[in-house]
Amino acid sequence: MRTPGTGIRDRLKAATAPAHHALDERLGRLDLTTTAHYRRFLQASAAALLPLEQMLDDAGVADIIGDWSSRRRTDAVRADLAALDGTIAPLDLAAQTFDRPFALGTLYVLEGSRLGAAYLLRVVSAAADPRVRRATRYLRHGAGQGLWSSFLSQLAREPLTPEDEGRVIAGAHAAFAMFALAMAAA
């Protein structure tokens, strides 16, 4: 819903707050300092991330966000899981019309997760297992590169109609739902 003085970021944040909170609650049940729980977290992350990034690739997201190849985290999460003898079971995506606004909503969730990753990295650093402390490519990916802020700048410049904004929010909800489903199965 548009209100005076709010931008798309504020509207996205408000619209997805319940889903974001629920996902954080589910994640909070894991002790990421243990090998088993950290592996489960990475497996759940991969289960959602891999199909979402593939769908973005297939939809031509590189035409939307020019540095997409440097933002992709599929290889990072695969490497971390290999280091911890984890498995990857990507979820099936429901058929979606993956247009530009929907892709932007999906990117909002993927890029925003980097903020949480910085916090999780500090938690994982306290793990007793040195393999866990080293398997942090996914959490460290893009650190210090300003990827979140550059994404938000692009999002703010997008000429979005009210219908487009609905699609952006729908894309964000769909991405949160994928991560929630993956975490529920973890």
C-alpha positions in Angstrom: 0.0 0.0 0.0 1.3 3.4 -1.0 1.5 6.0 1.7 3.0 9.5 1.4 6.6 9.7 2.1 7.4 6.0 1.8 9.5 4.4 -0.8 9.3 0.9 -2.3 11.9 -0.3 0.3 9.7 0.8 3.2 6.6 -0.8 1.6 8.5 -4.0 0.9 9.8 -4.1 4.5 6.4 -3.6 5.9 4.7 -6.1 3.6 7.2 -8.8 4.3 7.8 -8.2 8.0 5.6 -11.1 9.2 7.3 -13.6 6.8 10.7 -12.2 7.7 10.0 -12.5 11.4 8.7 -16.1 11.1 11.8 -17.1 9.1 14.1 -15.5 11.8 12.2 -17.4 14.5 12.7 -20.7 12.7 16.3 -20.0 12.2 16.7 -19.0 15.8 15.9 -22.6 16.8 19.2 -23.8 15.2 22.5 -23.7 17.1 24.8 -22.7 14.3 27.8 -23.4 16.4 27.2 -27.1 16.0 28.2 -28.9 12.9 24.8 -30.7 12.5 22.7 -27.5 12.8 25.0 -25.4 10.7 24.9 -28.1 8.0 21.1 -28.1 8.2 21.0 -24.3 7.8 23.2 -24.5 4.7 21.2 -27.3 3.2 18.0 -25.4 3.8 19.6 -22.2 2.3 20.7 -24.2 -0.7 17.3 -25.8 -1.2 15.8 -22.4 -1.7 18.7 -20.4 -3.1 19.6 -22.7 -6.0 16.2 -22.8 -7.7 15.6 -19.0 -7.0 19.0 -18.1 -8.6 18.3 -20.5 -11.5 14.9 -18.9 -12.1 16.5 -15.4 -12.0 19.1 -16.6 -14.5 16.5 -18.1 -16.8 14.5 -14.8 -16.6 17.4 -12.8 -17.7 18.2 -11.1 -14.4 21.6 -10.0 -15.8 19.7 -7.5 -17.9 18.1 -6.1 -14.8 21.2 -6.1 -12.5 24.4 -5.8 -14.4 26.7 -7.3 -11.7 24.4 -10.4 -11.2 27.3 -12.8 -11.8 29.1 -11.4 -8.8 26.0 -11.6 -6.6 25.2 -15.3 -7.2 25.9 -17.5 -4.2 25.1 -20.9 -5.6 28.8 -21.8 -5.8 29.6 -20.5 -2.3 26.8 -22.5 -0.6 27.8 -25.6 -2.7 31.4 -25.3 -1.5 30.4 -24.9 2.1 28.2 -28.0 2.0 30.9 -30.0 0.3 33.2 -29.1 3.2 30.7 -30.3 5.7 29.6 -33.4 3.8 26.2 -31.9 3.3 23.7 -32.7 0.6 21.7 -30.5 -1.7 18.1 -31.1 -2.5 16.7 -28.0 -4.4 13.0 -27.3 -3.9 10.7 -27.2 -6.9 9.5 -23.8 -7.7 5.8 -23.2 -8.4 5.2 -21.8 -11.8 5.6 -18.0 -11.7 5.5 -15.2 -14.2 9.0 -14.0 -13.5 8.8 -10.5 -14.9 11.1 -7.6 -13.9 9.1 -6.5 -10.9 8.8 -10.1 -9.6 12.6 -10.5 -10.0 13.2 -7.3 -8.1 11.2 -8.6 -5.2 13.1 -11.9 -5.2 16.4 -10.0 -5.3 15.2 -7.9 -2.4 15.1 -11.0 -0.3 18.3 -12.5 -1.6 20.3 -9.3 -1.3 18.7 -8.5 2.1 19.8 -11.8 3.5 23.4 -10.6 3.3 22.6 -8.4 6.3 21.6 -11.4 8.4 24.6 -13.3 7.1 26.9 -10.8 8.7 25.4 -11.6 12.1 25.3 -15.3 11.5 29.0 -15.3 10.5 29.8 -14.0 14.0 27.8 -16.8 15.6 29.4 -19.5 13.4 32.8 -18.1 14.3 32.3 -19.5 17.8 31.8 -23.1 16.5 34.1 -25.7 18.1 34.5 -27.6 14.8 37.1 -25.8 12.6 35.4 -27.2 9.5 32.3 -25.1 10.4 34.4 -22.0 11.0 36.0 -22.4 7.6 32.8 -23.2 5.7 31.6 -19.6 5.6 31.8 -18.7 1.9 28.1 -18.4 1.7 27.9 -16.1 4.8 30.9 -14.0 3.7 29.9 -13.8 0.0 29.9 -10.1 -1.1 31.0 -8.7 2.3 32.4 -5.2 2.0 31.2 -4.8 -1.6 28.2 -2.7 -1.0 25.9 -5.1 -2.8 22.9 -4.4 -0.6 23.2 -0.6 -0.9 23.7 -0.7 -4.6 20.7 -2.9 -5.0 18.5 -0.6 -2.9 19.7 2.4 -5.0 18.7 0.6 -8.2 15.3 -0.5 -6.7 14.6 3.2 -5.7 15.3 4.3 -9.3 12.9 1.7 -10.8 9.9 3.4 -12.5 7.2 1.2 -10.8 3.5 1.5 -11.3 1.2 0.4 -8.4 0.7 -2.9 -10.3 4.5 -3.3 -10.6 4.8 -2.7 -6.9 2.3 -5.4 -6.2 4.5 -7.8 -8.4 7.6 -6.7 -6.5 5.9 -7.5 -3.2 4.7 -10.8 -4.6 8.2 -11.8 -5.7 9.5 -11.0 -2.2 6.7 -13.1 -0.6 7.4 -16.0 -2.9 11.2 -15.9 -2.0 10.4 -15.8 1.7 8.0 -18.7 1.3 10.7 -20.7 -0.5 13.2 -20.2 2.4 10.4 -20.9 5.0 9.6 -24.2 3.3 13.2 -25.1 3.1 13.8 -24.3 6.8 10.7 -26.2 7.8 12.1 -29.3 6.1 15.5 -28.8 7.7 
